[in-house]
Amino acid sequence: MKSSLESALALIEAISDYRVLFVGDTIIDEYHYVTPLARAAKENLIPTRYRASEVFRGGIEAAAKHASSFCHVEVESIGEITRKVRMVDENYVRKLFEIHYSDGSVNRRASGDYDVTVIADYGGPIPPERLKAPFLAVSAQTNSTNAGFNLITKYARADYIVIDEPEARLAAHDRESPIETVLRSLARGRCEKFVVTHGPHGAYGLERGEFFHEPTTTDLVRDTMGAGDAFFAVTAPMAKIGGMRELLIIGNAAGALKTQIVGHRESVTKSALKEFLESNLHRR
């Protein structure tokens, strides 16, 4: 029997010839680095001094880039372009507040046959024809612009789903039950491979009725933005043939690597992921 490491590495290599379509919103992420000043004497506001800025391609483009060294990737995006400007304490990469802007629209279509269609749903329009894909992977994100209105329950079926713990509880209308109960409720009749990520607690998965849990693999966190997207983007193509244990191991590793990257300065790559797995799984 193969070890977890051998199985995970084999799965990573098995998708190298896949054609994968990523569908979702175009988002521009800006980090404006500032240093806090003294408290304002006459207003309830946060005075800061501007230092520098970085602009990243976020949303579906960032997600697709995580998968681009693992398989052949194309991107489809339609609808509004959202620019998110975050004020970030430059000393600790702590986000103070953000402003959303509408930066026009995009109509980027793709054509062809794909082994896997990946929908990263941040609240924008998803072409209905993409829901008929032979293998469909879906993540429906709850964020500040769509809270309560972009739940995974809008999808009647998918072959692979990844959402986080608050998104799962919101969709299931269940604050208190064990996460396994929530997961089973959402997966029933909807999806055979369903994952709920839970930050420092790792990730939980359900595959054909069997429940799995894999702990997190890092304590080094610089920036949590996009960690869930990295988990989803890297594992979605592999979910077509991979088992849940390997998907959770690989996804946790991808998320851990992303938390070590500020913004979208870099992406998770195959070589970095394999090195991370070889280093961490040997310790078990």
N, C-alpha and C positions, 0 to 999 in steps of 0.2 A: 504494500500500500504506500502511495506517495505521501510524503510529509506535507504539512500545510504550505511550507515555503516552496517545495517543488511544484505543488498544484497551482499555487498563485503565479509563479514564474511561467509555467506552461500556459496558463490562461492568458497572460499578458501577450505572449508570442502568438497565440492562436488567432488573434484578430487582425494581424498585420495587413491582410489583403482585403479587409472589409471596407465597403463604401458606406459612410455614415452621414446622414443629413441632420444638421442641427437647426431647429426652428425656434424662434423666439424674438424678444424685444432687443432693439438697439439702445444701449445705454452708454453715456459718456460719464466716467467718474473722474472728478477733479479733486485733488487734495491741495488745499491752501494751508501751508504750514505757518503757524503763528506761535508767539510766546505770550502767555497771559500777563496782563498789567495789573496794577492795583485796582481795587473795587471802585466803580464809578460813584462819585459823591452824590449826584443828584438824579440818577436814573437806575432802574433795575435792569442792567444789561451787563454783558461780559466784554470788557475792553481787552483787545489783543493787538499785538504788533505783527504785521505781515513780514514773513521771512522769504518764502519761496513757494513754488507750486509745481505740481505734476499733473499731467492729463493722461488718462488711461482709457483704452477701449474696453468697456465692461459688457454686462449683459450677455447676450448670446455669443458675441465674438470672443469674449474672455473664456466662456465655457467651452466653445469649440476649440480654442487654442490649446486648452489642457489636453484634449484628445488627439491633437494633430500629429504627435510623434508616435502614436500607437496604431493609427489606421488612416485611411483616406477620408478627409473631412470636407464637406461643403456646408454653406450657411444660407439660410433663407430667413429674411426679416421683412415685415411690413408694418406700417402704422407709424405712430409718433416716435420721434427720437427724444429721449429724456436725458438731460444733463444734470447730474447731481454734484453740487459743489459742497464739499465738506471742509469745515474749519478744523484743523488738526493740531493739537499741541505737539510741536516738533520734538520736544524732549522725550515724550513717552508714547508717541503715536496714538494719543487718545483723542477721539473725535468729540468736538464740543457741540457743534450743531451743523445742519446742512440746509441747503436751499435747492429746490428743484426748478429747472427751466425746461420749457418746450423748445427744442431746436429743430423744428420742421418735421418732415416725415421721410420715410424710406420705403422703397418698393423693390426689394432684392429677392428675386425668385430663383428657384433652382429646378432643374429637370433631370430625369434619369431614374434608374432603378437603384434602390439602396438596400443594403442588408439590414440596417437598423435606422429608424427615424427617432430622433431625440427631441422632445419638446421641453424646453426650459421656459415655463410660463410665468412671467413676472407681472401679468395682468393685462398685457396687450392682446391684440387679435391673433388667433391661431387659425390658419386656413382649414376649413372642415375636412378637405380631402386628405389632409395629413393624418387624420385620426384613423384612416383605413389602412395604415401601413401594415405589412406582414408581421413586423416586430416593432412594437411601439413602446418607447421608454418615456416616462412623463415625470416632471417635477412641477408642482404648482406652488409658487412662493407667496407667502403672506408678508407684505411690507407696509410701510407707512401710507402709501397711496391707495391700497386696496384692502385694508384690514377687514376681514369678515366677508369679503366679496369675491375672493379668488381661492376657493377651497378645492381640494383634490376630488371632492364629491361631484364636481362638475363633469368629471370624466367617468363615463359608464364602464369603460374597460381600458386596460393597458396590460402589457406583458411584464413591465417592470416599473415600479414607482419608488421614488425617494423623496421624502419630506422630513422636516425636523419635528421634534417633540411638541413644541407649541402649535405648529401647523396641524399636526395629527389630532391633538386634543381639541382644537377649535373645530376641525372638520367633524369629529365624532361627538361634539357637544359633551365632552367628558373631562372634567378637571382632575378627578380623584382616583379613578381606577388604575390598576397596574398597567404599565405600557403594553404588556402583552395583550391584555383585554382590548385596549384601544386599537392596537394593530390588527387583531383578528376581526374586530368589528368593521374596520375600513376595508380590509382585504376581501372579505366575504363577497363572492360573486363579481368582484372587480378585477382582481389581480392575483397571480400565483406567486410572484416574487415581489415582495413589498418590504421596503426598508424605512425605518425611522432613525434619524441621526439624533444624538443627544449630547453634543459638545464634549465636555470632559468625561462623560460617562460612556463614551464610545458610540456604538450603533447596534440596533436591534433589527432582526430580519425574520420574515415568515416566508417559507417556501413550501407550497403544497401542504400546509397545515403544520409543518415542523417549525418550532421557534428557535432562534439563534440569538446569541449576544456575543459581541467582541469588544473588549475594552479599548480605550484610546491608546495611542502609541507615542505620545509626546507630552512633555510639560513646557516646551519652549514655544511661546505664543507671542508673536510680534503684532499681528493684525488678523482678526478673524474674518474680515470681509472676504466673501467668495469661497470659504472653506467647504461649505455644503455644495456649492456648484462644482467644485473640483471633485468631490466625492462622486457626485452624480455623473459628471461628464466623462470621467475616466472609466467608471464601472458600467455605464449604460451599454456601450457596444459589447462588453464582455458578458452581460446578463443573458444574451441570447443562448449561450452555451455553458456558462459558468454556474457552479453551485453557490448557494448562499454563503457558506463559510468562507470561500475564497473571495467572493464579492465584498463581504464585510472587511476582511483583512486588507484587501487592496484599497477599498474606499477609505478606510481609516488612515491608511498610509498617505493617500493622496491628499486628504483633508489636513493631515498633520504637516505635510510639506507646504501646503498653501498658507498655513498660519505663520510660517516663518518668512513669508514674502510680504513686503509692504505694498498695499494696493494690488495692481496688476503689473508690477515691474517685470515680473517673470511668470512663467507658467510651469505647471508640473510636467515633467518629461519622463519618457520611458526609462532612460538611463538613471535619472535621479530616484525614481520610484523603485527600480530593481535594487539599487544600492541601499536604499532605506530599508526595504524588506529583508535583504540579506543580513543587514546589520542588526535589525531589531528582532526578527524571528529566531535567529540563532541563539538569542538570550533566553528563550522560553524553555 
